Amino acid sequence: MKDFEDIYHEYNRDIYHFLLKLTCCQPELAEELLQETFYQAFISFHRFQGRCSMKTWLCQIAKNTFYNYVRHEKRQSRVVQECVPDSGGRSAEQEYERRERLHHLSEAMTALEEREQMIIEYHLFAGLPHKEIAILMGMKETTVKVAYSRARIKLKKRLSEVYGYEI
């Protein structure tokens, strides 16, 4: 088995980007949660059974760490609404529109069932394949694929109806 330092170096970037998406592009918060994620992984390493990939296991810990943070701080709406990422050379208007789209996506996701939200987050934000999501969630791969497809349709419909997006 790899020693834990090697695991950290191999996966920290992927987990950081996953957390960055969950925190709506708050780099300081994502970094803080990344450290907590790897701390939790380190103290729980003896429980890793290898039924899923290391990345999948770490993404689950990261997601739990994020939700624990939200519950502990009791500021879920603030976590989602405080998107103040680097503008990346965009104009103020473009940055405003980008943040507004992120906010609309976050709002639309709340209309999904929890299971659908998790599947969308794991697939889109963490880049996990359906097979890994199925293992992580204790579901069949085909069930995950169908749920993902239906969730995407619901998101598109909600974004179109509520916010006028033509997707």
N, C-alpha and C positions, 0 to 999 in steps of 0.2 A: 504494500500500500504506500502511496506517496506520503511524504511527510506533509504536515499541514501548511508549511510555508510555500511549498510547491503548488498546493491547491489554491492558496490565496493568490499567488502570482498568475496562475492560469485563468482564474475565474473572476478576479476582482473587477476587471473592466466591464465584463458582461453584466455582472450583478449591479454595478454602479449605474450603468445605462438603464437597466430595468427600474431601479429605484428613482432615477432621474425622471422617468416617464410617470411613475406613480406619484411623485411629489410635484408634478406639473412644472418641471424644469427649475427646481430649487437646488442648486449645486451644493450649498452648505448643508442643507438638510439631508440630501442624498448621501453625502460623504459621512455624515454622522450615523445615518442608518446603515450604511455599508459596514462601518466599524462594528456596530452592534450586531449586525447579521453574522459577521465572521466570528465575533466573540461567542454568539449563541451556537454557531456551527461547531466551534472548537469544543465547547463544554458538552455538546450533544453528539460529538463525532462517534462515540461508541454505539449510538443507536442507528447509525447509517447502515442499512442492510443491503444496499446495492440493487434494490428492486427497480430503481430508476437511475438516471445518470446523475453524476455529482452536480452538474449545472441545474438540473431540475430540482434536486434536493435543496440547493442553495437558494434558488428562486422562491421556493415555498417558505423557507426561513425568512427571506427578505420581505416577502409579502406579509407574513405574520408580524414581523418587526414593524413594518409600516403601519398596519392596522392597530397594533398595540400602541404605537405612538399617537395615532389619531384618537383612539379611545382615551388614552392617558391625558392628553392635552385638551380633550373635549373641544377641539377646534377643527373638525372635519371641513366645514365650509371654508374656513380660513386657509387651510392647507391647500385646498383646490383653487381658491381664488387668488392666492398670493403668487401667481405666476409672474416672476420678474426676471426672466432669463436675459442673457446677453442678446442684444438685438441682432448681432451677426451682420452688421452693415445695412440693415433694413431701415427704411424711413420710419418716423414715429407712427405714421398712418398704417404702414404695412405691419409694424409690430403690434399695434392696437388690434388690427384685423386678425392677426395670427392668434393673439391671446383670446380674442372673442371666440374664434373657432374652437380653441382648446376648451374654453368654458362651455360652449354649446355641446361639444362632444362629451365632456364630463357630466353635464346635465342629462343628456340623452342616455348615457350609460346607466343612470339611476333608474330608468324605466325598465331595464332588463332584470330578469331574475338573477339572484346571486350567482348561481351556477354559470349562467351565460356571461355575466361580468367577468368571472374568474377565467373562463375559457378565452374570452377576447383579450384580457390583460396578459395572460400567459403567452398567447400566440402573437399578438401584435407588439406588445411592449417588451417581452422577454425573448421573443423569437423562438419559442419552443415548438417543436413539431407536434402534430396531433397525437402521435404515438406516446410521446413523453407526457403530454397533458393527461392522456387517458390513464397512464400508470399513476401519476401524481394524484389524480382525482378518484381513482378506483372505478373507472368506467371503461367501457369498450371503446376502441378507437373509432369505430363507425358512429357510435353515439356522440362522441366529441365532434366529429366532422359535421354531423347533422345539426347539432346544437350550435356550432360555430356559424354554419351557413344561415340558420334561422336567426341567430343573434345579429348577424350582419344585415340581414333584410330588415329586421326591426329597427336597427340603428339608422339605416338609410331612410326608412319610412318616417321615423321620428324627426330626423334632421330636416327632411323635406317638409313635413307638415308643420312643425313648430317654428323652424328657423328659415324656411324657404330655400334650403340648399337643393340644387339639382345635381344629384349624384348618379 
